Amino acid sequence: MAQRSTNPMAALLSWLVLFGVMVGVLYNFVGMATGSAISVVLFFIVFLIAGVRVIDQYDRGIVLTLGRFSGIRDPGLRWILPSFQRMIKVDIRVDTVDIPQQEVITRDNVTVGINAVVYFKVDNPQKAVLEVQDFNNAISTYAQAALRDVIGGVELDALLSERDKIADEIKKIVDVATEPWGIDVSSIKMQDIELPADMKRVMAKQAEAERERRAVIIQAEGEYSAAAKLSQAAAVLSATPGGISLRTLQTIEKINPDPSKTVIFALPIEFMEGIKSLSQFFKEKK
């Protein structure tokens, strides 16, 4: 609990009961006069002890005198006037408030379920006690409304890709609203965004199509680069005497790695060039 109130009347009544028991015992043992003197001393001791309060390092004490604010007590051993003053302890450490899942319709008419968490701390204990009844509940309720307003103005793609930016926008809205309450909102984190089942299937198909498109592009780019390199290699082999023949023999060798099962009929390259020249000669004659 970030806000705790002490009950001085209950403590005082318990001390008075103990005081009455002690006075009765004294009257029985020491007499009326001596017992009265001791009773007065015990009364003041009980009165002093009843007003003692211990404030932890992470707390601040808000003191109300007859219902009116009268000061803030720092950590340590403090004293208040019993039955006339009461102290409300406020935790100033960083605290969290969960925003339950909200069904929100985005700008492009997609229903999503979103839950988030708000990180905050009490910056001004006086305002946190006097200006708002329950600041934990107030922060949670206002954060829910701000989340609905902001998410309703963005599209689904922006919601999924710019989650931190949208959370910062919600944080600014909540921080401005809670500043008069003495609350400092440090951050808001959206934990989960739940999509409808049909939307999940559509997005899965879209992602699959995108991956296929990228694969086809990469394959085409690879084939284009390979064709360019093959063209350069063919030019180099053609310019080198016997280069084509060597490349042909290498290709034949890779067809079947077992030489016992391969029969090769090799013809000299000059024979092929002679046939080519002869056919060109007959074409010119015609």
C-alpha positions, 0 to 999 in steps of 0.5 A, spaced: 500 500 500 502 506 498 498 510 503 497 508 510 493 511 515 494 510 523 489 510 528 491 514 534 485 513 538 485 506 538 492 506 540 490 511 545 485 507 548 489 501 549 494 505 553 489 507 557 486 501 559 493 498 561 494 505 565 488 503 569 490 496 570 497 499 573 493 504 577 489 499 580 495 495 582 498 501 585 492 503 589 492 496 592 500 496 594 502 503 596 496 507 598 491 513 595 496 519 595 502 515 593 498 512 588 495 518 585 502 521 584 505 515 580 498 515 576 500 522 574 507 520 572 504 514 568 499 518 565 504 523 562 509 517 560 503 513 556 501 520 553 508 521 550 509 514 548 502 514 544 504 519 540 510 516 538 511 514 530 516 511 526 517 513 519 521 508 514 526 511 509 521 510 503 515 513 507 513 520 508 508 522 514 502 527 512 500 530 519 492 532 520 491 536 526 483 536 527 482 534 520 486 540 517 493 539 514 499 541 518 505 538 515 509 533 512 514 528 517 521 526 514 523 519 516 525 517 523 522 517 530 517 522 530 511 525 535 504 527 534 499 529 539 495 523 540 487 524 539 488 531 536 493 529 530 493 523 526 498 521 521 498 518 514 504 514 511 505 515 503 510 510 500 514 514 495 518 508 492 516 507 484 510 503 484 506 499 478 499 499 476 496 494 471 491 496 466 487 490 464 486 488 457 482 493 453 478 491 447 480 497 442 478 499 435 483 501 431 483 507 426 482 502 420 477 498 424 481 492 427 479 490 434 485 488 438 486 487 445 491 491 449 494 490 456 499 495 459 503 497 466 504 504 468 510 505 472 509 511 477 512 514 484 509 520 489 512 526 487 508 530 492 505 527 498 501 532 500 497 533 494 497 525 493 493 525 500 489 531 499 487 532 492 485 525 490 482 520 494 485 513 491 491 515 486 492 508 484 485 507 482 485 514 479 491 513 475 489 506 472 482 509 470 485 515 467 490 510 463 485 506 461 481 512 457 488 515 455 490 508 452 483 507 448 483 514 445 490 514 443 490 507 440 483 509 436 487 514 432 492 509 429 492 504 424 494 497 426 501 497 422 503 503 426 501 500 433 505 493 431 511 497 429 511 503 433 509 500 440 514 504 444 512 511 440 505 510 442 506 508 449 510 515 450 504 518 447 500 515 452 505 517 458 505 524 456 497 524 457 497 521 463 503 525 466 499 531 465 493 529 468 496 526 474 501 532 475 496 536 480 495 529 484 503 530 486 504 523 481 510 523 477 509 517 471 515 515 469 513 510 463 508 506 460 509 499 457 504 495 453 505 488 455 501 484 450 497 486 443 492 480 442 489 480 435 483 476 432 484 469 429 482 471 422 487 477 422 493 473 425 491 468 419 491 474 414 498 477 417 501 470 416 499 469 409 502 476 408 508 475 411 509 468 407 508 472 401 513 477 402 518 472 404 517 468 397 517 475 393 524 476 397 526 469 395 524 470 388 528 476 387 534 474 390 534 468 386 533 472 380 539 477 382 543 470 383 542 468 376 543 475 373 550 475 376 551 468 374 550 469 367 554 475 367 560 471 370 559 465 365 559 470 359 565 473 361 568 466 362 566 464 355 569 470 352 576 468 356 575 461 353 574 463 346 580 467 346 584 462 349 587 457 344 584 450 346 580 453 352 573 450 349 576 443 349 579 443 356 572 446 358 569 440 354 573 435 357 572 437 364 564 437 363 565 430 360 569 428 366 563 431 371 558 427 367 560 420 371 565 420 376 566 412 374 571 412 368 569 404 367 562 406 365 564 412 361 565 411 353 568 417 350 569 419 342 573 424 342 574 428 335 580 433 334 577 441 334 581 442 328 576 436 324 570 440 327 573 447 324 574 444 318 567 441 317 565 448 319 569 451 314 567 446 308 560 448 310 561 455 309 564 454 302 558 450 299 554 456 302 558 461 298 558 457 292 550 456 292 
